């Protein structure tokens, strides 16, 4: 579940829930009271949790080592950059942590998992703020399809990550060990506790019973908290702009770009709120809820209710000799099953010469000109690496692999989003960081 290079891995941060000396709280969407709390009824409900920071923890050599690192000029600059991205998502995360009576420090765990880059993807395939692997999402109702990756849904992934930490805590009886298990796996830490007969994180760390990375995990978190809770002393920026959002159901598929164009809402804002939409197109799922700025709910509702207004663009492909669903999917850069979804009854039969096939257009339309928006965004991709295209790969499949917008990937290579990527072609791609 690692993503950032070593110098960014160190920057785990925390703010207490109380107002800091230079900041004020930022509120987002209120928790939905209809949602069940992810607790096991056979277990006791969590009691209000205290901070994991103590005088003893601050005195530990590793903690002191990281306090010195975090307070360096480079450390403060990097920490501020991460916090700038974080403030878009922190209000909701903080409210969820408080609602579950968990230590407030946990709200900043994404700083070391992803640097609060919502589209973060590690070499091992971990994705999103909380860096979930595909093999770890099934217990949390997180979906990954050709259109959507809910590991990048800040609302859904946050609830899943906190549930996972709760489960770790109930199994191990310690928040420090719960964090260690989030880092190296519940099975590994449980095995260590059982083998040693000791469930004290600091004693296990002192005896070298934990993995090296896990040994440093909690001291880094505590040290960063020590720095971030003293903003005036260290020059930490903890001032947030208030932003409120809500979510609404969709009766039909929409394109984020078209919605932005029709409403005048900045495209970057809608994409930041709905980063789980891999191509900026909502799934054909009546359970999907689109996250929108609260102040624009009436404007967006009016557009969505305009049945004569197309909110997704299509190609209309006339079948020619030799055409197959596979060849069309390669030509238009989408998966075969997506074409099948938009053409009921087409699967499993021969195509007829001259018939019209509907193909959704992903990212092919010119992007609307938008004004700058005061929303933290992921750092721009640095296309300094190269990659040799393999058979069947498209801008969309590669965009998912490298965590970048397919339009940006195409433009970085002087190509159009609708161009076919030929097998063996060398293209420029970003460097993927651990």
QUIFENUR-V637731 format. One record per backbone hydrogen bond with DSSP energy under -0.5 kcal/mol. NH is the residue of the N-H (numbers start at 1). CO is the residue of the C=O. E is the energy in kcal/mol with one decimal. If there is no record, write none. Layout:
((NH	CO	E) (NH	CO	E))
This chain:
((3	112	-0.5) (4	434	-0.5) (8	5	-1.1) (9	5	-2.3) (10	6	-1.1) (11	8	-1.7) (12	10	-1.9) (13	108	-0.8) (33	31	-0.7) (35	32	-1.8) (39	37	-2.7) (41	39	-0.6) (43	40	-2.5) (58	54	-2.4) (59	55	-1.4) (60	56	-0.6) (60	57	-1.0) (64	60	-2.4) (65	61	-2.2) (66	62	-2.0) (67	63	-2.0) (68	64	-1.8) (69	65	-1.5) (70	66	-3.0) (71	67	-1.5) (72	69	-1.2) (76	72	-2.6) (77	73	-2.1) (78	74	-2.3) (79	75	-2.5) (80	76	-2.4) (81	77	-1.7) (82	78	-2.1) (83	79	-2.3) (84	80	-1.9) (85	81	-1.4) (86	82	-2.0) (87	83	-1.8) (88	85	-1.0) (89	86	-1.8) (90	86	-2.1) (93	89	-1.8) (94	90	-3.4) (95	91	-2.1) (96	92	-2.2) (97	93	-2.4) (98	94	-2.6) (99	95	-2.5) (100	96	-1.5) (101	98	-1.6) (102	97	-2.3) (106	103	-1.8) (107	104	-1.5) (108	105	-1.7) (109	106	-1.7) (111	108	-1.7) (112	109	-1.3) (113	109	-1.4) (114	110	-2.9) (115	110	-1.4) (116	110	-1.2) (117	114	-1.2) (118	116	-0.7) (120	117	-1.9) (122	126	-2.5) (125	122	-1.5) (127	132	-2.1) (128	120	-2.2) (131	128	-0.9) (132	127	-2.0) (136	133	-1.7) (137	134	-1.1) (140	137	-2.0) (141	138	-1.0) (142	137	-1.1) (143	141	-0.5) (145	148	-3.4) (149	276	-2.5) (150	143	-3.0) (152	149	-2.2) (153	150	-1.0) (154	152	-0.8) (157	153	-2.9) (158	154	-1.1) (159	155	-1.7) (160	156	-1.9) (161	157	-2.7) (162	158	-2.4) (163	159	-2.0) (164	160	-2.2) (165	161	-2.1) (166	162	-2.3) (167	163	-2.4) (168	164	-2.2) (169	165	-2.4) (170	166	-2.6) (171	167	-1.7) (172	168	-2.5) (173	169	-3.4) (178	174	-1.9) (179	175	-2.1) (180	176	-2.0) (181	177	-2.4) (182	178	-1.6) (183	179	-1.6) (184	180	-2.6) (185	181	-2.4) (189	185	-1.9) (190	186	-2.6) (191	187	-2.1) (192	188	-1.7) (193	189	-2.6) (194	190	-2.5) (195	191	-2.4) (196	192	-2.3) (197	193	-2.1) (198	193	-0.8) (201	199	-0.7) (204	200	-2.5) (205	201	-2.7) (206	202	-2.3) (207	203	-1.5) (208	205	-1.3) (209	204	-2.7) (215	211	-2.6) (216	212	-1.1) (216	213	-0.5) (217	213	-0.7) (218	214	-0.7) (220	216	-2.0) (221	217	-1.7) (222	218	-2.5) (223	219	-2.5) (224	220	-2.5) (225	221	-1.9) (226	222	-1.9) (227	223	-1.5) (228	224	-2.9) (229	225	-1.9) (230	227	-1.7) (234	230	-2.0) (235	231	-2.2) (236	231	-1.4) (238	236	-0.8) (240	238	-0.5) (243	27	-0.6) (246	292	-2.4) (248	290	-2.4) (250	288	-1.1) (255	311	-2.8) (256	280	-3.2) (259	255	-2.5) (260	256	-2.5) (261	257	-2.2) (262	258	-2.6) (263	259	-1.8) (264	260	-2.1) (270	266	-1.6) (271	267	-2.4) (272	268	-2.0) (273	269	-1.9) (274	270	-1.5) (275	272	-0.7) (277	274	-2.0) (278	147	-1.8) (278	276	-1.1) (279	147	-0.6) (280	277	-0.9) (282	254	-2.3) (285	283	-2.0) (288	285	-1.8) (290	248	-2.7) (292	246	-2.9) (294	244	-1.9) (296	293	-1.7) (297	294	-1.5) (300	296	-2.6) (301	297	-2.4) (302	298	-2.1) (303	299	-1.5) (304	300	-2.6) (305	301	-1.9) (306	303	-1.1) (307	305	-1.4) (309	306	-1.9) (310	308	-0.7) (315	359	-3.6) (317	315	-0.6) (317	357	-2.8) (318	316	-0.5) (319	317	-0.6) (319	355	-2.8) (323	320	-2.1) (328	324	-2.3) (329	325	-2.4) (330	326	-2.0) (331	327	-2.2) (332	328	-2.6) (333	329	-1.0) (334	329	-1.6) (338	335	-0.7) (339	335	-1.3) (340	336	-2.2) (341	337	-1.9) (342	338	-1.3) (343	340	-1.0) (346	343	-2.0) (349	346	-1.3) (354	319	-2.5) (355	352	-2.2) (357	317	-3.1) (359	315	-2.5) (359	357	-0.5) (361	313	-3.0) (362	360	-0.7) (363	361	-0.8) (375	373	-2.4) (383	381	-0.8) (384	382	-2.2) (385	429	-2.2) (387	427	-2.2) (389	387	-0.6) (389	425	-3.2) (393	390	-1.9) (398	394	-2.4) (399	395	-2.0) (400	396	-1.6) (401	397	-1.5) (402	398	-2.4) (403	399	-0.9) (404	399	-1.6) (409	405	-2.3) (410	406	-2.4) (411	407	-2.4) (412	408	-2.2) (413	409	-0.6) (413	410	-1.2) (414	411	-1.7) (415	410	-2.5) (419	416	-1.5) (422	420	-0.7) (424	389	-3.0) (425	422	-2.0) (427	387	-2.7) (427	425	-0.5) (429	385	-2.6) (431	382	-0.9) (433	431	-0.5))
